[in-house]
Amino acid sequence: MRPIWKGQISFGLINIPIELFTAEKRKDLQFKLLDKRNKAKIRYERVNEKTGKEVPWDEVVKAYEIKKKGYIVVSEEELKRAAVENTQTFEIEDFVDRSEIESAYYEKPYFLVPTKQGKKGYVLLREVLEKTQKAAIGKVVIRTKQYLAAVLTSGDVLMLNLMRFGDELKSASDFDIPKGSVKEYKITYKEIEMGEQLVASMSVKWNPKKYTDTYHDTLMKYIEKKAKLGKIPLPPKHEEEKAKGGEVIDFMELLKKSLTKKEPKKTTSSRKRKTTKTKAKKA
């Protein structure tokens, strides 16, 4: 497995040599685009807009367009050397409480792996972040783009999470979000209490292995079945429920039904034990 970035974490006078590995394992279904007439693959070509001829990869360069001056070509070596410090160092600018960072800012996780020389500094930073429950905030350049990033602990591992800059998130004020107190929406104390009971009845310990991509698995079964049998009937169509405007919803009734669904059914043995206890009390 190749690292996608090599460099160092820097805070104060401490430098920790590290390598960055993606922590994602993508399961996207890779569909090919075909011409339905003869099932031939559709190919995308790099075509010169003036000559109409295909351009080989070794003739392709990167360029930035500047008004009135046209395109400025920048080589890969220039991209690396233009800001060497930025491309090779993740310099920690601040430490903030993990609980203060909203989930909307997180974008993509990576594993930080120390080199042999960086193990002591790695463990030191990990222990400090774990004990203080802080996140180390800084910037990192990956493939010619600078990202805001946070280093956090996850067990024995230091994770680097790419983040969105503040101006990359839309403001919630642009949308019609309900504001004000629960009284304005005529929500009763009893409804809140029953809502809390429903949450409590559905609460479990976090176990990521419990949740799987059921859409991917079902679709793969359908594709495999079609490959084996040829033409097969389409799965039944699910009609979407249309929202009924102006209808008053009885939340209390819905909450009651939800709680009844979640209540564990009493087994025959438990009923027997209860009957025996009652008889014993009477005796």
C-alpha positions in Angstrom: 0.0 0.0 0.0 1.5 3.3 -1.1 1.2 6.5 1.0 -0.6 9.4 -0.7 1.6 11.9 1.1 4.8 12.0 3.0 5.9 14.8 5.3 6.0 15.7 9.0 3.7 17.0 11.7 5.2 20.1 13.4 4.2 21.7 16.7 6.5 23.9 18.8 10.0 22.5 18.2 8.8 18.9 17.7 8.8 17.4 14.2 7.2 13.9 13.6 8.0 12.2 10.3 4.8 10.6 9.0 3.1 9.0 6.0 -0.6 9.5 5.1 -2.8 6.5 4.0 -6.4 6.7 3.1 -8.8 5.2 5.7 -11.7 4.8 3.3 -12.6 1.5 1.6 -14.9 2.5 -1.2 -17.6 0.0 -2.4 -19.0 2.1 -5.3 -20.4 0.0 -8.1 -18.3 0.8 -11.2 -20.7 0.8 -14.2 -19.3 1.1 -17.7 -21.0 3.3 -20.3 -21.9 1.3 -23.5 -23.5 1.9 -26.8 -26.8 0.0 -26.5 -26.8 -0.9 -30.2 -23.7 -3.2 -30.1 -22.6 -3.1 -26.4 -19.3 -1.5 -27.3 -17.6 0.6 -24.6 -17.8 4.4 -25.0 -14.3 5.9 -24.9 -13.4 9.4 -23.8 -10.6 11.0 -25.7 -8.3 14.0 -25.1 -8.9 15.9 -28.3 -7.2 19.1 -29.4 -10.0 21.6 -30.0 -8.2 23.2 -32.9 -6.8 20.2 -34.8 -9.4 17.7 -33.7 -6.7 15.1 -33.1 -6.2 13.0 -29.9 -3.4 14.3 -27.6 -1.1 11.7 -26.0 -0.7 11.9 -22.2 3.0 13.0 -22.4 1.9 16.1 -24.3 -0.7 17.1 -21.7 0.3 20.0 -19.4 -1.5 21.9 -16.6 -2.3 25.6 -17.1 -4.1 28.4 -15.3 -6.1 31.0 -17.2 -5.4 34.6 -16.5 -7.6 37.2 -18.1 -5.9 39.3 -20.9 -2.7 37.1 -20.5 -4.1 33.8 -21.6 -2.9 30.4 -20.2 0.1 30.2 -17.9 1.6 26.6 -18.1 2.8 25.2 -14.7 5.0 22.1 -14.6 4.7 19.3 -12.0 8.2 20.3 -10.7 7.1 24.0 -10.3 3.9 22.9 -8.4 6.2 21.0 -6.0 8.8 23.7 -5.5 6.6 26.8 -5.5 5.7 26.2 -1.8 7.9 23.4 -0.5 7.1 24.0 3.2 3.4 23.9 2.6 3.5 20.7 0.7 5.8 18.7 3.1 4.7 19.9 6.5 1.4 19.8 8.5 2.1 22.6 11.0 -0.3 22.6 13.9 -1.7 26.1 14.3 -4.1 25.5 17.2 -5.5 22.9 19.6 -9.3 23.0 20.1 -11.8 20.9 22.1 -13.0 18.0 20.0 -16.6 18.6 21.1 -16.6 22.1 19.6 -16.1 21.0 16.0 -19.3 20.5 14.2 -19.6 17.3 12.2 -20.4 19.3 9.0 -16.8 20.4 8.8 -15.4 16.9 8.5 -14.8 15.6 5.0 -12.5 12.6 4.7 -10.4 10.4 7.1 -6.8 9.3 6.8 -4.5 7.2 8.9 -1.3 8.9 10.0 1.6 6.3 10.2 4.9 7.3 11.7 8.3 6.4 10.2 10.8 4.6 12.5 12.3 7.9 13.5 8.8 9.4 14.3 7.4 6.7 16.7 8.3 8.5 20.0 6.9 11.8 18.8 3.8 10.1 17.5 3.0 8.4 20.8 3.7 11.6 22.7 1.2 13.6 20.5 -1.3 10.8 20.7 -1.2 10.6 24.5 -1.5 14.4 24.9 -4.4 14.6 22.5 -6.2 11.7 24.2 -5.7 13.1 27.7 -6.8 16.6 26.8 -9.5 15.5 24.4 -8.2 18.1 21.9 -8.0 18.2 18.1 -4.8 19.5 16.5 -5.8 22.0 13.7 -3.6 22.9 10.7 -3.3 22.9 6.9 -2.0 20.3 4.5 -1.4 20.4 0.8 -2.4 17.2 -1.1 -2.1 17.0 -4.9 -1.9 20.8 -5.4 -4.8 21.7 -3.1 -4.6 23.0 0.4 -7.0 21.6 3.0 -7.9 22.5 6.5 -7.3 19.4 8.6 -7.7 18.1 12.2 -5.6 15.4 13.8 -7.5 13.3 16.4 -7.0 10.1 18.3 -8.9 6.8 17.5 -7.6 4.2 19.9 -3.8 3.8 19.2 -4.1 5.6 15.8 -3.7 9.2 15.0 -6.3 10.1 12.3 -6.1 13.1 10.0 -9.5 14.4 8.9 -9.7 16.7 6.0 -12.1 19.5 6.8 -14.0 22.2 5.0 -13.0 25.8 5.4 -15.6 28.1 7.0 -16.5 29.8 3.7 -17.1 26.4 2.0 -20.2 25.7 4.1 -23.5 27.4 3.2 -25.2 29.4 5.9 -28.3 27.8 7.6 -29.9 31.2 7.4 -30.4 30.7 3.7 -33.0 28.0 4.4 -36.4 27.9 6.1 -35.4 26.4 9.4 -38.0 26.3 12.2 -37.0 28.6 15.0 -38.5 29.5 18.4 -39.7 27.5 21.4 -41.5 24.2 21.4 -44.7 26.1 22.6 -44.9 27.9 19.3 -45.2 24.5 17.6 -47.7 23.2 20.2 -45.4 20.4 21.3 -46.5 19.1 24.8 -44.3 18.0 27.6 -45.9 14.5 27.3 -44.8 14.3 23.6 -41.2 15.2 24.5 -41.3 12.6 27.4 -42.6 9.9 25.1 -40.0 10.9 22.4 -37.3 10.4 25.0 -38.7 7.0 25.9 -38.6 6.0 22.3 -35.0 7.1 21.9 -34.1 5.2 25.1 -35.7 2.0 23.9 -33.7 2.2 20.6 -30.4 3.2 22.2 -27.5 0.7 21.8 -23.7 0.8 22.1 -22.0 2.1 18.9 -21.0 -0.8 16.7 -20.0 0.2 13.1 -20.0 -3.4 12.0 -23.8 -3.6 12.6 -24.5 -1.2 9.6 -23.9 -2.5 6.1 -24.5 -1.2 2.6 -27.7 -3.1 2.0 -28.4 -1.2 -1.3 -25.1 -2.4 -2.7 -25.6 -6.0 -1.6 -29.2 -6.2 -3.0 -28.2 -4.7 -6.3 -25.2 -7.1 -6.7 -27.5 -10.1 -6.0 -29.9 -8.8 -8.8 -27.0 -8.3 -11.2 -25.5 -11.8 -10.5 -29.0 -13.3 -10.9 -29.4 -11.5 -14.3 -26.0 -12.7 -15.4 -26.9 -16.3 -14.6 -30.5 -16.4 -16.0 -30.4 -13.7 -18.6 -33.6 -11.6 -18.8 -35.4 -11.5 -15.4 -38.5 -9.6 -14.3 -38.0 -6.2 -12.7 -38.4 -6.1 -8.9 -41.8 -4.7 -7.8 -42.1 -1.0 -7.9 -42.6 0.8 -4.6 -45.0 3.7 -4.8 -43.9 6.8 -3.1 -46.1 8.2 -0.4 -47.5 11.5 -1.3 -47.5 14.2 1.4 -51.0 15.2 2.3 -51.3 18.9 2.7 -53.2 20.4 5.6 -53.6 17.1 7.4 -53.3 17.3 11.2 -50.8 14.6 12.5 -51.5 13.1 15.9 -47.9 12.7 17.2 -49.1 11.3 20.5 -50.7 8.4 18.8 -47.7 7.8 16.6 -45.4 7.9 19.6 -47.6 5.4 21.5 -47.6 3.0 18.5 -43.8 3.4 18.1 -43.2 2.5 21.8 -45.6 -0.4 21.6 -43.6 -1.8 18.7 -40.4 -1.5 20.6 -41.6 -3.2 23.8 -40.2 -6.7 24.1 -42.8 -9.5 23.9 -43.3 -11.5 27.1 -42.4 -15.2 26.6 -44.4 -18.1 27.9 -41.6 -18.9 30.5 -41.7 -15.3 31.8 -45.5 -15.4 32.2 -45.2 -18.8 34.0 -42.6 -17.3 36.4 -44.9 -14.3 37.1 -47.9 -16.7 37.8 -45.8 -18.8 40.2 -44.6 -15.6 42.1 -48.3 -14.4 42.4 -49.4 -17.8 43.8 -46.5 -17.9 46.2 -47.4 -14.4 47.5 -51.0 -15.4 48.0 -49.9 -18.5 49.9 
